[in-house]
Amino acid sequence: MADFFWNQLVAGAAAYSDSKFTTFCCVINIASKLDWRKGKVTPFVSSIRAKLRPSPMPLNIFQDIDGLPRVILTEPNGSSAQVLLYGGQVISWKNERKEEQLFMSSKANWKQPQAIKGGISVCFPQFGNVGSLGPHGFAKNRFWSLDRDPSPLPPSENQSSVDLILKSKEEDLKIWPHSFELRLRIILSAGKLILIPRIRNTDSKAFSFTFALCNYLSVSDISEVRVEGLETLDYFDNLMKRARFTEQADAITFDGEMNRVYVHTPTKIAIIDHEKKRTFVLRKSGMPDAVVWNPWDKKAKALPDLGDEDYKTMICLNSAAIETPIILKPSEEWKGYQELSTVLSSYCSGQLDPGKVLCGFHYPS
Ligand SMILES: O=P(O)(O)OC[C@H]1O[C@H](O)[C@H](O)[C@@H](O)[C@@H]1O
């Protein structure tokens, strides 16, 4: 069946233009049974679709050459996103001009159980190395499932979305003995990519965790990038044994390795890419901290899954809950929210036009 998928995909690629290719890749409707252990995706016949709950837009999935099933989201303006069920990881977000907004390592390791460096990955139940687990926990090295019973989506014709779920399995309980359900809704709409993570304690005892959405954003040249919104805040410097400092600069710029956890950050942070004249705007709630990371040249060379020059075109700006771990009692649920959007940077004497990127924002309820 996997061969069938791949043959269809290749035939489709040859027959269709790029814009229609995505549509064609959507041959396999998500009314599918996904058997990960065999590395296969087995579509049900269409009659079974009727038995499933209706979704607002048809959801599309295909299996790529590495055997990793991915969901493709598209919206009428032409932007698109790709989400791997492995790690629940967003690996691509293209704007309406088909320009990639996310960074993917040129040496990313696509073989399980490795984590894939790039896109937007989920760090749970532990961020970084602080704790008993391996770096960034295990959610990024697990196969997630489609959530067949998500909470109802807000009605909208021009967005497409997917709901994923990760439940604790036996192997997880051995290393982190707390039963949980981690849900992630990914919504694509014109110029925006929204991620809504939710974690429910399905155990009989309380547990605590740290969490991050690790956003690898694509930039033209890291030396020309500035991050605004973190000035005057306190941060833990991971390069200085997590010592606490207060940010003194007007904006964060880069001329060497940086690995900081800013605490109590505002709900909006801007990444200004001077060369591209483009600003990423990160809006978030439920995740009070923000991690800023760039490995620079030496660390990039030391990391086996990062190209030597890759650091120049990436910045990691993570939405996170690290300083104060989240505690959930049995049956309680935590919910976060993250929205990434881009706007054209507008300058007046080198200053970002505040009306364009720093205007008020209200989160959807
Ligand atoms: O390799 P990854 O899991 O993508 O993590 C990459 C980086 O993410 C963060 O932002 C951390 O602060 C870094 O210490 C880490 O190395």
The ligand as a Tripos MOL2 file, in Angstrom:
@<TRIPOS>MOLECULE
LIG
   16    16     1     0     0
SMALL
NO_CHARGES

@<TRIPOS>ATOM
      1 O1         18.2920   20.3960   18.5260 O.co2     1 LIG1
      2 P1         16.9800   20.9160   18.9230 P.3       1 LIG1
      3 O2         16.1880   19.9400   19.7210 O.co2     1 LIG1
      4 O3         16.2260   21.4680   17.7830 O.co2     1 LIG1
      5 O4         17.2660   22.1070   19.9130 O.3       1 LIG1
      6 C1         18.0840   23.1400   19.5330 C.3       1 LIG1
      7 C2         18.2460   24.1810   20.6170 C.3       1 LIG1
      8 O5         17.0020   24.5520   21.0950 O.3       1 LIG1
      9 C3         17.0030   25.5560   22.0790 C.3       1 LIG1
     10 O6         16.5690   26.7410   21.7340 O.3       1 LIG1
     11 C4         17.9540   25.3960   23.1880 C.3       1 LIG1
     12 O7         18.0490   26.4920   24.0320 O.3       1 LIG1
     13 C5         19.2500   24.9180   22.7200 C.3       1 LIG1
     14 O8         20.0180   24.5800   23.8150 O.3       1 LIG1
     15 C6         19.0830   23.7660   21.7660 C.3       1 LIG1
     16 O9         20.2820   23.2430   21.3940 O.3       1 LIG1
@<TRIPOS>BOND
     1     1     2 2
     2     2     3 1
     3     2     4 1
     4     2     5 1
     5     5     6 1
     6     6     7 1
     7     7     8 1
     8     7    15 1
     9     8     9 1
    10     9    10 1
    11     9    11 1
    12    11    12 1
    13    11    13 1
    14    13    14 1
    15    13    15 1
    16    15    16 1
@<TRIPOS>SUBSTRUCTURE
     1 LIG1         1 GROUP 0 **** ****
